[in-house]
Amino acid sequence: MFHVRSAPMNCSRDLGTGADLRSLMVRSPVIPVLTVERLEDAAPLARALVRGGLTVLEVTLRTPCALEAIASMRAAAATAIIGAGTLTRVRDFDDCLAAGAQFAVTPGLTAELALAARRSQIPLLPAIMTPSELIAARAHGFTACKLFPAQQAGGVGMLRALLGPFPDHVFCPTGGVTPANASEYLALDNVLCVGGSWLAPREALLKGDWERIEALARAAASLAKPSAPG
């Protein structure tokens, strides 16, 4: 458990409805979804991704050192926005805030998690998979969500279908998004960014191949959304 709190990013506390959360989502076309197994990798990983042009990073709470990795990345990459992913418990919000996380991401949404997000100082990007889950998220005040797992949920076709009944809702599709299909997602009007795990291959992390990770980040950063016509 961390005891030193970092000042939260100036994000709106009205859950996913604030402009600040959307501003975070459009900082980079791809948000790396990172699983850090060794704490010593956290700082050089963050620096490599930032050098490549990706400044919003998500560290999943899937390893014992995840919270420490968030703190290490905050210290190593001052220009980056470091968030925590895979929050599944109410207590995760306090732990992530203490570690210095500046936003949070969940793989789903419950009433308990929505209440915890409302009480927290960090904004939440919750995941939905179905129209019913989207309606429930909107009832809790969210108008920005992660579609997860995106490919299994219907991918580009599902997002196109959701645009009609929910034209004001925006997404960060994650799960099955790759360099080959990321541009298809980014071309959609209701997609602000995508989440991807390909930016930090496990073998590159094990070898400390930061140049490769920087190159992957640079390629991902070039995947800009198409400009609006006219």
C-alpha positions as CSV (number, residue, x, y, z in Angstrom):
1,M,0.0,0.0,0.0
2,F,1.3,3.5,-0.9
3,H,1.1,6.3,1.6
4,V,2.3,9.3,-0.5
5,R,-0.3,10.7,-2.7
6,S,0.5,12.5,-5.9
7,A,-1.6,15.4,-7.0
8,P,-4.2,14.1,-9.5
9,M,-4.3,15.4,-13.0
10,N,-6.8,18.2,-13.6
11,C,-9.5,16.0,-14.8
12,S,-13.2,16.4,-14.3
13,R,-14.7,14.5,-11.4
14,D,-18.1,14.1,-13.1
15,L,-17.1,10.7,-14.2
16,G,-16.9,10.2,-18.0
17,T,-18.9,13.2,-18.9
18,G,-16.2,15.8,-18.4
19,A,-14.3,17.4,-21.3
20,D,-11.0,16.6,-19.6
21,L,-11.4,12.9,-19.9
22,R,-12.0,13.3,-23.6
23,S,-9.0,15.5,-23.9
24,L,-7.0,12.7,-22.4
25,M,-8.4,10.3,-24.9
26,V,-7.3,12.4,-27.9
27,R,-3.8,13.1,-26.7
28,S,-2.6,10.0,-28.5
29,P,-4.3,7.8,-31.1
30,V,-3.2,4.7,-29.2
31,I,-3.1,4.1,-25.4
32,P,-0.6,1.4,-24.6
33,V,-2.1,-1.3,-22.3
34,L,1.0,-2.4,-20.3
35,T,1.6,-5.4,-18.1
36,V,4.7,-4.8,-16.1
37,E,6.2,-7.9,-14.6
38,R,9.5,-6.4,-13.4
39,L,9.6,-3.1,-11.5
40,E,13.0,-2.2,-13.1
41,D,11.3,-2.2,-16.5
42,A,8.8,0.5,-15.6
43,A,10.9,3.7,-15.9
44,P,12.7,2.8,-19.2
45,L,9.5,1.5,-20.7
46,A,7.7,4.8,-20.0
47,R,10.6,6.8,-21.4
48,A,10.7,4.7,-24.5
49,L,7.0,5.1,-25.2
50,V,7.1,8.8,-24.6
51,R,10.1,9.2,-26.9
52,G,8.0,7.4,-29.5
53,G,5.2,10.0,-29.1
54,L,2.7,8.2,-26.9
55,T,2.0,10.2,-23.7
56,V,-1.0,8.4,-22.2
57,L,-0.1,5.0,-20.7
58,E,-2.3,2.4,-18.9
59,V,-0.6,0.0,-16.4
60,T,-2.8,-3.0,-15.7
61,L,-3.2,-4.2,-12.2
62,R,-2.3,-7.8,-13.2
63,T,1.1,-8.1,-11.5
64,P,2.3,-7.7,-7.9
65,C,4.5,-4.7,-8.8
66,A,1.8,-2.8,-10.9
67,L,1.2,0.0,-8.3
68,E,4.9,0.5,-7.8
69,A,5.3,0.6,-11.6
70,I,2.8,3.4,-11.8
71,A,4.7,5.4,-9.2
72,S,8.0,4.7,-11.0
73,M,6.6,5.8,-14.4
74,R,5.2,9.0,-12.9
75,A,8.7,9.9,-11.7
76,A,10.5,8.8,-14.9
77,A,8.2,10.5,-17.5
78,A,6.9,13.8,-16.2
79,T,5.2,14.6,-19.5
80,A,3.2,11.4,-19.6
81,I,-0.3,10.7,-18.2
82,I,-0.1,7.4,-16.3
83,G,-3.3,5.5,-15.6
84,A,-4.3,2.2,-14.0
85,G,-6.2,-0.5,-15.7
86,T,-8.0,-3.6,-14.7
87,L,-9.6,-2.1,-11.6
88,T,-12.2,-4.6,-10.4
89,R,-12.6,-3.7,-6.7
90,V,-13.7,-0.6,-4.8
91,R,-10.5,-0.5,-2.8
92,D,-8.5,-0.3,-6.1
93,F,-9.4,3.3,-6.5
94,D,-7.6,4.4,-3.3
95,D,-4.6,2.2,-4.0
96,C,-4.2,3.6,-7.5
97,L,-4.6,7.2,-6.4
98,A,-2.0,6.7,-3.7
99,A,0.4,5.2,-6.4
100,G,-0.1,8.4,-8.5
101,A,-2.5,7.1,-11.1
102,Q,-4.1,10.0,-13.1
103,F,-7.0,8.0,-14.6
104,A,-8.5,4.6,-14.1
105,V,-9.9,1.9,-16.5
106,T,-12.1,-1.0,-15.6
107,P,-12.9,-4.1,-17.6
108,G,-16.6,-3.8,-16.8
109,L,-18.9,-1.7,-14.6
110,T,-20.9,-2.4,-11.5
111,A,-23.0,0.0,-9.3
112,E,-20.3,-0.3,-6.6
113,L,-17.5,0.6,-9.0
114,A,-19.5,3.6,-10.4
115,L,-20.1,4.9,-6.8
116,A,-16.4,4.4,-6.0
117,A,-15.5,6.4,-9.2
118,R,-17.8,9.2,-8.2
119,R,-16.1,9.5,-4.8
120,S,-12.6,9.2,-6.3
121,Q,-10.3,12.0,-7.4
122,I,-9.3,10.2,-10.6
123,P,-11.6,9.9,-13.6
124,L,-12.8,6.5,-14.8
125,L,-13.1,5.0,-18.3
126,P,-15.3,2.0,-17.8
127,A,-15.7,-0.9,-20.2
128,I,-18.9,-2.0,-21.8
129,M,-19.6,-4.8,-24.3
130,T,-23.3,-4.6,-25.1
131,P,-26.0,-1.9,-25.7
132,S,-27.6,-2.8,-22.3
133,E,-24.3,-2.3,-20.5
134,L,-23.9,1.0,-22.4
135,I,-27.3,2.2,-21.2
136,A,-26.4,1.3,-17.7
137,A,-23.1,3.2,-17.9
138,R,-24.9,6.2,-19.2
139,A,-27.3,6.0,-16.3
140,H,-24.3,6.4,-14.0
141,G,-23.2,9.5,-15.9
142,F,-20.6,8.1,-18.3
143,T,-20.5,9.2,-21.9
144,A,-17.0,7.9,-22.7
145,C,-16.3,4.1,-22.4
146,K,-13.9,1.4,-23.4
147,L,-15.4,-1.2,-25.7
148,F,-14.0,-4.4,-24.3
149,P,-13.1,-6.9,-25.6
150,A,-13.6,-5.0,-28.8
151,Q,-13.2,-7.6,-31.5
152,Q,-15.3,-10.2,-29.6
153,A,-18.0,-7.6,-29.0
154,G,-18.4,-7.0,-32.7
155,G,-15.5,-4.6,-33.5
156,V,-15.9,-1.9,-36.0
157,G,-19.4,-3.2,-36.9
158,M,-20.6,-2.9,-33.3
159,L,-19.3,0.6,-33.0
160,R,-21.0,1.7,-36.2
161,A,-24.3,0.2,-34.9
162,L,-23.9,2.0,-31.6
163,L,-23.4,5.4,-33.2
164,G,-27.1,5.7,-34.3
165,P,-28.8,5.4,-30.9
166,F,-25.9,6.9,-28.9
167,P,-24.5,9.6,-31.1
168,D,-22.9,11.5,-28.2
169,H,-21.0,8.6,-26.8
170,V,-17.3,8.0,-27.5
171,F,-15.1,5.0,-27.1
172,C,-11.7,3.6,-26.7
173,P,-11.9,0.1,-28.2
174,T,-9.5,-2.3,-26.6
175,G,-9.0,-6.1,-27.0
176,G,-8.0,-7.5,-30.4
177,V,-6.9,-4.1,-31.7
178,T,-3.7,-4.5,-33.7
179,P,-1.5,-2.4,-36.0
180,A,-3.4,-4.0,-38.9
181,N,-6.9,-2.9,-37.8
182,A,-6.3,0.2,-35.6
183,S,-6.9,2.6,-38.5
184,E,-10.3,1.1,-39.1
185,Y,-11.3,1.9,-35.6
186,L,-9.8,5.3,-35.6
187,A,-11.8,6.2,-38.7
188,L,-15.0,5.9,-36.8
189,D,-16.7,9.1,-35.6
190,N,-17.4,7.7,-32.1
191,V,-13.8,6.4,-31.5
192,L,-11.4,8.9,-30.0
193,C,-8.5,6.4,-29.5
194,V,-7.8,2.7,-29.2
195,G,-6.0,0.7,-26.6
196,G,-3.3,-1.7,-27.6
197,S,-1.1,-4.3,-25.9
198,W,1.3,-4.7,-28.9
199,L,3.4,-1.7,-27.9
200,A,5.4,-3.6,-25.3
201,P,6.0,-7.2,-26.4
202,R,7.1,-9.4,-23.6
203,E,10.2,-10.5,-25.4
204,A,11.3,-6.9,-25.9
205,L,10.7,-6.2,-22.2
206,L,12.7,-9.3,-21.2
207,K,15.6,-8.2,-23.4
208,G,15.4,-4.5,-22.5
209,D,14.9,-3.7,-26.2
210,W,13.8,-0.1,-25.6
211,E,14.6,0.9,-29.2
212,R,12.1,-1.6,-30.5
213,I,9.4,-0.4,-28.1
214,E,10.2,3.2,-29.1
215,A,9.8,2.3,-32.8
216,L,6.5,0.6,-32.1
217,A,5.3,3.7,-30.3
218,R,6.4,6.0,-33.1
219,A,4.4,3.9,-35.6
220,A,1.4,3.9,-33.4
221,A,1.6,7.6,-32.8
222,S,1.4,8.2,-36.5
223,L,-2.0,6.5,-36.7
224,A,-3.8,9.9,-36.5
225,K,-7.6,10.1,-36.9
226,P,-8.7,11.2,-40.4
227,S,-9.4,14.9,-40.7
228,A,-13.0,15.9,-41.1
229,P,-13.9,16.9,-44.7
230,G,-14.4,20.5,-45.6
